[in-house]
Amino acid sequence: MSTLNLLLPLFCAAAASAQVLPLRDWAIPAPTGKPTITCGDLRSLTSFEYSVVSASVVAATAAAPEHCRVRIFIQPALNIEVKLPAAWNGRLYMFGNGGWAGESFEAPGRLATAARGLKAGFVTASTDTGHSAAMEPGASFALNRQELLDFGFRSLHLTAETAKLMAKSYYGANPQKSYYEGCSQGGRQGLTLAQRFPNDFDGIIAGAPGLYQTATHLSRAYWIQGMNANPFPASKLGLLAKSVYDQCDAKDGLKDGLIDDPRRCDFKPANDLPRCTGADGPDCFTADQIKALEHIYGDVMSQGKRFFPGWPVGAEVAGPNGQSGWIGQEIDGPKGPGAWTSYGYNFLRFVAPAVLGGKVDDDPVEAFRSFDIDSAPAKVEEFRQIIDANDTDLEAFRKHGGKLLMYFGWADPQLNARMGVEYYERVLATMGDSTGDFFRLFMVPGMFHCGGGVGTSQFDATTPLLKWVEEAKAPARIEAARVVQGKVVRTRPLCAYPEVAKYKGSGSIDEAANFSCAKPWQ
């Protein structure tokens, strides 16, 4: 099996784990919109710009009501799917992608997400972003410039516009409100929409967004380069997690198995881990192992300046599957190379081969060995414009009346949570104290990538956004739960940053009612 094929299973993991449209707390309004033409009539909308490939009625099932499924093709390779329910609530719901995108519309997760939207009366829309992951695996599509542009931003705007056109044609009315939701790559897409196309959506949920795509991939290459030089054994992750949580858990004033904000714990491997004085052993760390950890936790430096934040502590802990969050991410998993290796290598091989002089070895180890963090950033400037979503000027989105809700798990092992926090703080510096009127960030202690982990990772972010847009009720807290084997074992509020959940001093620490949202220094 080729190296590339070994890397493929990681790419769509984000989409599978993303929380989309749970709507557990929304009183769904009675749908009033009815079709004014037949589903098949939508085929006549084909024009020079796009082709309506098919428009067919799908009978009601237990999962979804009767609806019209429309497949649309836009040159050169962009596919869009719009589903229009027989009874419409007057709203559009578009959901994003995971990994390198290119997912099939028949993927179980995407079918389930669309079904939930239809059940609530939404017109739903999604796209493959202009390539097929089956035909062009990993980031291989990026060798085609137009497909890279479609992946970066074009597909998002065209999907929104096309979905609205289908709704207007089918029901005789435009959507009253339009919503977007996505996590991981989908989170990056949400921020791209707010920044590039501020009039497309009234409400956007951006979960764990990979907003600094270029810096994230270059930093992964830097970290894996260090890990390859000084491998860190998976067998030591339990000891590492215990050392981290022993030092950091109680920093927020409550020892509860969660690290409220990793930045408040000044954990240093060289100072805080037990060193092996002789041979390597199960209860100590060698000098090389400590060096590997210092490489990951320390800021990425390029030409003597901070390029990207070091990794926050917290993801070392074992998640619901009994494995450390690092397994399959920083460290290779049982199914092949970890996500850092996969994404970093694909970026160097297909998106920005100029970083390595246009020659990328088929062996990721060799590719990372020749990587130079000092020279790499200057070689990806064009790609920053295409795939990054770090513009802090959101004035046009604010003027449109848009609301943006972003969330990030503090223990995310795939995308650096500090990236999300620092972006929000930069927007605050740009937009001023009124930023919270249209943009709020909710950090989730202990949550892994888009869900899971040891925190309260199950929550409804969609209902607070809907109420914010339609009822002007800005969310100050979101109720969240940790569910183990189908049972709720803990509830906590997620608080609008910079506020955190603070224990009131009495009652169970597993009940949200005993916590209030307050500034961390209060």
N, C-alpha and C positions, 0 to 999 in steps of 0.2 A: 504494500500500500504506500502511495506517495506521501511525502510530508504534508502537502496541501490537504489531502483527504483526511489525514489524521487530525487536522485542525478544525474541520468543518463542524462537528457536533456542538461546539460552543456557541456558534453564531446566533442562533435563535433562542437561546436560553432566556434572554431578557424579556422577550415578548411573552414567553410562556408564564413568567412569574409576575408580570405587571398587573397591578390592580386597576381594573377598568370598569366604570359604570356600575358599582354595586347598588347605588340608589336605595340603601336600606332605610334611610330616614326621610325620603321625599314622598309627599302625598301626591301621587301621579294625577295630573288633571285629566278630566274626561276628554279623549280625542274628539275633535270636531271636524277636522279636515277630511274631505272625501275626494277621490279622483274625479276629474272632469273629462278625462279621455281614457281610452283603454291603455293597458300596459304596453301592448304591441305597437300602439301609435308612437311611442317614444323612439322607435327605430327611425322614424322619418326625420329626426333631428340631426342625423349625420350630415356633416358639412366638410369643408376643406380642412378645418382645424382638427376635427376628431371624427371617429367612426363609432356609432352605436352598434356594437357587434350583436348584441341580443337583448331582448326585453321580454321577460316571461313571468307569468304568475306562479308563485310558489304557494301551495296549499298550506293551511294552518297545521301546526304540529303542537306537541306539548311544550316545545321549547320556544316557538315563535308563532306569531299570528300570520295570517295570510298577507303576502306582500308581493310587490313587483320587483324582481331582481334585474338590474341593468348592468351589462358589461360594456365598458367603453375603452377604446384604444386611441392613444395619441402618439404620433411619431416622436422619436424613432422606435421606442419599445415600452411606452408607459401604459400600464393597465390600471383601470379604476373600476371599482364596484360600488354601486349605489343601490340601496334597498329602501323601497318606499312602502310603508304599511298601508293597508286598506283604510285604517282609521288613524289619522295623523294628529299629533299634538302641536303642530305648528313650529317644531324646532328641528334643527340639524345637529347630528352628533357624528363627528369624525374621530377615528381613533388611529393611533400611530403604529410604528413598527418597532422591532427589536433588532439587535445585532447589526448586521450589514443590510438588513431589510431583504426584499425579494421574496417574502413568504407567499405561499399559495393562499388564495382566498378560501380554499377548502381546509386549511389547517384548523384543527379542532379549537384552538384558542381563539382564532379570529372568527370562526363560526359562532362560538359561544358569546363573544363580545357583541357581535352584530345582533344576535338573537335577544340579548338582554335589552339592547337599545330599542329594537322593534317592539318588544313586549311593553315598553314604557311609552310607545307611540312616536319615537323619533324616526326621522329619516336617517339612515346610517350611511357612512361613506368611508372607504379605505382605498389604499393604493399599494402596489408593489414597488413603488418609487422608480420604476423604469427598467427593472431587470428581474430575472428569475434566479433565485438562489440555487435552484436545481441545475440550471444550465450554465450559470456563471457563479460558481461557489465562492464563498469568502468575499474578498474585495476585488476579485478579478474583473468585475464589471467596470472598475474605475479606469482601466486602460482605454475605455471609450469615453472621450471627454464629455459628450452629451449625456451619457448615462451617469457620469459623475455629477454633472450639473443638476440632473433630474433628482438624483439621490440627495444632493445638498439642499435644494430649495424649490426647484421648478415644479416638481411633482406635487408638492404640498399645496401651492397656490392653485394649480390647475384642478386638483381634486376638489378643493373647496368651491371653486367657481362652477365646475361641471355639476357637482351635487346640487348646488342652488338652482342651476338651470333646469335640471331634471325635476326638482320639486316644483318650481314655478310652472313648468309645462304640464306636469301631472295633476297638480291640485289647483292651478290657476292663481296661486299666491306665493310670494316669497316667504322663506322662513322668517318667523318673528324674531327668533334668536338662534344663534349658531354657537356650538360648543366643540371644543377639541380636548382630547385627553390622550396622554401617552406617557410611558416610562422608559428610561434608559435612552436608546436612540430616539424613541418616541418623545421623551422629555426634551431632548435637543430640538426635535422638530417643532415642539410647541413654542419654545423660545424663538426659533427661527420665524415662525408665523407672527409672533408678537412684534418682532424687530423689523422684518422685511415686508410683511403684509398685514399691517395693523388694523385694516378694516375687514379682514376676512372673518374674524370670530369675536363674539362678545365675551366669552369666557374660555380660559385656557387652563388646563391642569398639566403642569410639567413635573413629572416624577423623576427623581434621580437623573437629571439631564446630563448627558455627556457634552456639555456646551463648549468646552475647550477641546474639541476633537484632536486637533493637531498636537497640542501640548500633552494631552493625555496619552496619545500613542507614542510620542517621542519619549515621554517619561517612562512608559512601560518598557520601551527598548532599553533605556538607561538602567532601570531596576533589574530587568532580567539579565542584562550584561553583568551586573554585579552579582546576581544570584548564581549565574553560571560559573563565575570565577570563584565564588565562595558558597557552595550549595548549603541550603538550610534543610535539615531532615524533618520530614513530616512527623516523625516520632517525638520530636521535641515541642510540637505545637501545644500539647496539653500543659506542659510545664511553663511554656511562654505565656499562655492564656492565664494560668493561675497567678503568675508573677505580676502580670499587667493588672488583673482585676483586684488582687490583694492591695495593690498600691493606689489604684484609681477609682475603685467602686465607691468608696465613702467620701470622695472629694466634694460631692454635692450635699453632704450632710446626712445621707441615708444609704446604708449598705443593703442593697436590694438586688444585686446581680446585674445592675445596669451602670454604664458609664454615661452620665447625663450629658457631658460635653468633654470630649477627649482633650481639648485644648487646655483645660484647667488642670490636667495632670502632666507634670513635667517628667514623663517617663524616659529614661535614658538607658538603653541596653548596656552600655559600658559601665554604668554606675550601679544599675539596679538589678542585674541578673547575676546569679551565682556562677562564678567562673570555675572551670575545671583546672585544678592545680597539677594534674598529671594527665593520664589518658582520658579520652572522651568517656562520659558516663551518662546514665539516664537522668541524673539530678543536677546537671551542670551544663554550661555552655562553653565551647572552645573559643579561642580568639577569632578563628575564621567565622564561626557561627555568629558571634557578636558583631563582627564586621559586616556580615550580610544584613543583619537587622538594622544596624546604624545606617546602612545604605538605603534601606526602604523607609525608615522613619524620618530620615533627614531630608531637608528640602533639596530639590533638584537644582543644581547650580550650573549655569552656562556662562562661560567667559567671566567668571567671578561674581555673577549676579544671580539672585534667586529667579529661577525660571518657572518652577511649579512647586506647590506645597508638598511636603513630605506626608507619608501616609499616617492618618490618625490611628491610635490604638483602639482596640475593641473587637475587630473582626476575627481575632485569633481564636475566640471562644467557639465551642462546639454548638452547632445549630440543631434544628429539629431532627435531622438525619443522623445525629451523633458525630458528625465530622466537623472539624474546624472550618470556619468560613474561608480560610486561606486555601483549602484543598480545592483544586480545580480553578483557582484564580491565580494567586501568587505562585503556588506550588502545583506541579502537575497532578492531575487526578487519575483515577483508575481507568478512565476512558481516553486518556491521551494528554497532550500538552494543556497547560492552564490557559485561562482567558488572556492573561497578560502576554504570554508568548504568542497566542493565536492572533490577537488583534494587532499587537505591535509588529509582528512579522508581516501580516497581510498589508498593513499600512506601508511598510518599507518596500515591500515587493511590488505592490500594485498601485497604491495611491501616490506615493512620493518616492519613487526609485532614485530620484536625483540625490536624495540624502546619502546614498551609498554609491554615488557616481554612476547610477544607472545599472549597476551589476549587483543583483541580489542572489546570493547562493541559495540553492534548493534546501540547504540545511539551515534552519533558523539559528542554531548555535554559531555557525560561521558568520551569518548575517549580523547578529548582535555583536560578535567579537570585533567587527570592523566599524561599528557605530561610534560616532563622535558627537557627544552632546554639545560641545562648544561650537561646532560648525553647522549642526543640523537645523536649528531654528531658522536661520536665514534662508534656507532652501525650501521652506514650506509656506512662504508668505502668500502665494497665490491660493493655496489650499485653505488658508485661514479665512479668506474671503468667501470660499465656497461651502465649507463644512463646519466652520465654527459659528457659534451663536452667542457671542460675548459682547454685543453692542449694548451699552448701558443707557443710551438715550431712548427711552420708551415714551417720549412725549406724544408721538402720533397715536400710539395705542391708548394712552390715557385720554387724549382728546376724543377718540372714538367712543370712549366710555367702557373700554375693555377692562376686564378683571383677570388677574393672573395669580394662580395659586400654585406654589412650588413646594414640593416636599423632598426630603432626602433622609436616608437612614444613616445615622452616625456610624454604624458598624458595617457599612457597605464595603465589601471586599473587592468590588470590580471597578467602581467609579469613586473617585476621591470626594468625600463629603465636604471637605474644606473648599473645594472648587465651587460648590454651590453656595456656601455661606459667603465666601469672598465676592462672588458675583453679586449677591444680594446687597452686600455692603457697598459695593461700587455703584450699583444703581441708586442706593440711598444717597450716596455722596453726589451723584449727578442730578437726581430728581428732587432731592430735598426731603424735609420732614413729612411732607404729604404723601410720600411713596406708599405708605400703608393704606392709603385710600383706594389704591388699585392693584397693589402687588404685595402679597404676603408669603412668607416662607415658614414652613412647619418642619422642624427637625424631629426625627424619630429615634430616640436612644435605643441602641441594641438591635435595630433593624438591619438586615442584610440588603442585598440589591433588589429593590422594588418590592420586597416582602421578606418574610421568614426571619430567621435570627432568634434572638432571645428577648426582643422587645415587644411592645404592643403594636404589631405590624398589620393588624386588620382594622381598617377604618373606611368610612365613607367620605371621600373628599368631594364627590360630585354634588351631593346635596348642598353642602355649604357654598359651593361655587354658584349653583343655581339660585340659591336664596340671595347671594351677594349681588348677582346680576339683576334678578327680577324683583327682589324685595328690598334692595339696598341694605341688607343685613350683613355687614362685614364679619367674617369669622374670627373670633378671638381665641377659640379653642375647638378642637375636633376630638370627639370621643373615640378612643381606640381600645382594642382588646388584644390579648395574647391568647390564642386558641391552641390547645395541645390535644391531639387525638379527638377532635370534635368538641372539646369542653373548654369553656372560657375559664382561664385560671388567673387572669389579671386584667384589670381595666385601668386606663390612665388617660388624662387629657394630653393631647398634643397642643402645644401653645405657639402662638404667633411669635416668631423670632423678633427680638432677642429673649422674650420671656420663656421660662421653663416651668415644668410642673413641680411645685413645692409642697411637700408634706405638711399638713396642718398640725401635726404633733400628736394626733390620737386617731384611733380606728385602724382598720386593716390597711396595710400598704398595698394591697391588691385591689383596692376599690377606688375608682376615680373620684368619688364623692369626697374623699379625704385629701384631695389635692387641689390647689389653686394655681392659677398662672400668675407668675410674678417675675420681675427682673432678677437675674441671678445674683445681683449684688444687694438685693433688698432682704 
